[in-house]
């Protein structure tokens, strides 16, 4: 097997693995927080929102592609709209955080390896990516003529993405702190 073919295979497996994790977290989120859902697209707690930030930052294009691929299946399972709506929502799910990340990089100076991220950075990333996702989805639903309450949807998506991101980041922080403190002992 050539090095180029091996590299392509590793990237494909990375995208598939990331997509499976996204799909699993989104499905679990829907099950656990089903009472906190305004619609299939808007939850007051949406844990995969953290992956929407982590994937593009860490895995770049492969992460975005994984979100789009997994979101297609998540949206297809939950929404009975046409194929154009399903594809559009999936693509927006993968691309929306790029706007928030872009604004974040203009506002904050962090190392390329993200080693110097602090709590304020996580809050800012969560809020900016939540805002870009909420605004993009809200604009799409308004322009496509879906009968939704735009302000309710906008607020619900924003709150759900911020809450989901902060919960996941707190869990990751706790786990890392636990393992790092155990190594020092």
C-alpha positions as CSV (number, residue, x, y, z in Angstrom):
1,X,0.0,0.0,0.0
2,X,1.4,3.4,-1.0
3,X,1.8,6.2,1.5
4,X,-0.7,8.3,-0.3
5,X,-3.3,5.6,-0.3
6,X,-2.6,4.9,3.4
7,X,-3.0,8.6,4.2
8,X,-6.4,8.7,2.3
9,X,-7.6,5.6,4.1
10,X,-6.6,7.1,7.5
11,X,-8.5,10.3,6.7
12,X,-11.6,8.4,5.6
13,X,-11.6,6.3,8.8
14,X,-11.1,9.4,10.8
15,X,-14.1,11.1,9.3
16,X,-16.2,8.0,9.7
17,X,-15.1,7.5,13.4
18,X,-15.8,11.2,14.2
19,X,-19.2,11.0,12.4
20,X,-20.1,7.9,14.5
21,X,-19.2,9.7,17.7
22,X,-21.2,12.8,16.6
23,X,-24.2,10.6,15.7
24,X,-24.0,8.7,19.0
25,X,-23.8,11.8,21.1
26,X,-26.6,13.5,19.2
27,X,-28.8,10.4,19.6
28,X,-28.0,10.1,23.3
29,X,-28.7,13.8,23.7
30,X,-32.1,13.4,22.1
31,X,-32.9,10.5,24.3
32,X,-31.7,12.0,27.6
33,X,-32.9,15.6,27.1
34,X,-36.1,14.9,25.1
35,X,-38.2,16.9,27.6
36,X,-36.0,19.9,26.9
37,X,-36.6,20.0,23.1
38,X,-38.6,22.7,21.5
39,X,-38.4,20.9,18.2
40,X,-36.2,18.2,16.7
41,X,-33.7,21.0,15.8
42,X,-33.7,23.0,19.0
43,X,-32.9,21.6,22.5
44,X,-32.3,23.6,25.7
45,X,-29.2,21.4,26.2
46,X,-27.4,20.1,23.1
47,X,-24.2,18.3,24.1
48,X,-22.9,17.8,20.4
49,X,-22.5,21.6,20.2
50,X,-19.1,21.1,21.9
51,X,-18.1,18.7,19.2
52,X,-19.1,21.4,16.7
53,X,-16.2,23.5,18.2
54,X,-13.7,20.7,18.9
55,X,-13.9,18.9,15.6
56,X,-13.0,21.9,13.4
57,X,-10.3,23.2,15.8
58,X,-8.6,19.8,16.2
59,X,-9.4,17.9,13.0
60,X,-10.0,20.8,10.6
61,X,-11.6,19.8,7.3
62,X,-12.1,16.2,8.4
63,X,-14.0,17.4,11.5
64,X,-16.3,19.6,9.5
65,X,-16.9,16.8,7.0
66,X,-17.7,14.4,9.9
67,X,-20.2,16.8,11.3
68,X,-21.9,17.3,8.0
69,X,-22.0,13.5,7.3
70,X,-23.4,12.6,10.8
71,X,-25.8,15.6,10.8
72,X,-27.3,14.3,7.6
73,X,-28.3,11.1,9.3
74,X,-29.4,12.9,12.5
75,X,-31.6,15.3,10.6
76,X,-33.0,12.6,8.4
77,X,-34.0,10.6,11.5
78,X,-35.8,13.6,13.1
79,X,-37.1,15.8,10.3
80,X,-39.6,14.7,7.6
81,X,-38.7,17.4,5.2
82,X,-37.4,17.0,1.7
83,X,-33.9,16.0,0.7
84,X,-32.9,19.6,0.0
85,X,-33.8,20.7,3.5
86,X,-32.0,17.7,5.1
87,X,-28.8,18.3,3.1
88,X,-29.0,22.1,3.8
89,X,-29.4,21.6,7.6
90,X,-26.6,19.0,7.7
91,X,-24.2,21.3,5.8
92,X,-25.2,24.3,8.0
93,X,-24.5,22.2,11.1
94,X,-20.9,21.6,9.9
95,X,-20.2,25.1,8.6
96,X,-21.9,27.3,11.2
97,X,-19.2,26.9,13.8
98,X,-16.6,28.1,11.3
99,X,-18.1,31.6,11.6
100,X,-17.9,31.6,15.4
101,X,-14.4,30.2,15.3
102,X,-13.4,32.9,12.8
103,X,-14.7,35.7,15.0
104,X,-13.1,34.1,18.1
105,X,-9.7,34.1,16.3
106,X,-10.1,37.8,15.5
107,X,-10.9,38.6,19.1
108,X,-8.5,36.4,21.0
109,X,-4.9,35.4,20.4
110,X,-4.3,31.7,21.2
111,X,-1.5,29.3,20.3
112,X,-2.2,27.2,17.2
113,X,-2.0,24.0,19.4
114,X,-4.8,25.6,21.7
115,X,-2.6,24.8,24.7
116,X,-3.3,28.2,26.3
117,X,-7.1,28.1,26.2
118,X,-8.7,29.4,29.4
119,X,-12.2,29.3,30.8
120,X,-13.1,32.6,29.2
121,X,-12.0,31.2,25.8
122,X,-14.4,28.2,26.2
123,X,-17.2,30.5,27.1
124,X,-16.5,32.8,24.2
125,X,-16.1,29.9,21.7
126,X,-19.4,28.4,23.0
127,X,-21.3,31.7,22.8
128,X,-19.9,32.7,19.3
129,X,-20.5,29.2,17.8
130,X,-23.9,29.0,19.4
131,X,-24.8,32.5,18.0
132,X,-23.6,31.6,14.5
133,X,-25.5,28.3,14.5
134,X,-28.7,29.9,15.9
135,X,-28.6,32.8,13.5
136,X,-27.8,30.6,10.4
137,X,-30.5,28.1,11.3
138,X,-33.1,30.8,12.1
139,X,-32.4,32.6,8.8
140,X,-32.7,29.3,6.9
141,X,-36.1,28.5,8.6
142,X,-37.4,32.0,7.9
143,X,-36.3,32.0,4.3
144,X,-37.6,28.5,3.6
145,X,-41.0,29.4,5.0
146,X,-41.1,26.9,7.9
147,X,-43.8,27.7,10.4
148,X,-41.7,28.2,13.5
149,X,-41.5,30.9,16.1
150,X,-38.2,32.5,15.0
151,X,-37.3,34.2,18.3
152,X,-38.1,31.1,20.3
153,X,-36.0,28.9,18.0
154,X,-33.2,31.4,18.0
155,X,-33.1,31.6,21.8
156,X,-33.6,27.9,22.3
157,X,-30.7,27.0,19.9
158,X,-28.4,29.5,21.5
159,X,-29.1,28.4,25.0
160,X,-28.9,24.7,24.1
161,X,-25.6,25.1,22.3
162,X,-24.0,27.2,25.1
163,X,-25.3,24.8,27.8
164,X,-24.2,21.7,25.9
165,X,-20.8,23.2,25.2
166,X,-20.2,24.2,28.8
167,X,-21.4,20.9,30.2
168,X,-19.0,18.9,27.9
169,X,-16.1,21.3,28.6
170,X,-16.7,20.9,32.3
171,X,-16.7,17.2,32.1
172,X,-13.6,17.1,29.9
173,X,-11.9,19.6,32.4
174,X,-12.9,17.4,35.3
175,X,-11.6,14.2,33.7
176,X,-8.3,15.8,32.7
177,X,-7.8,17.3,36.1
178,X,-8.5,14.0,37.7
179,X,-6.0,12.1,35.5
180,X,-3.4,14.9,35.8
181,X,-3.7,15.0,39.6
182,X,-3.4,11.2,39.8
183,X,-0.1,11.3,37.8
184,X,1.4,13.9,40.2
185,X,0.8,11.7,43.3
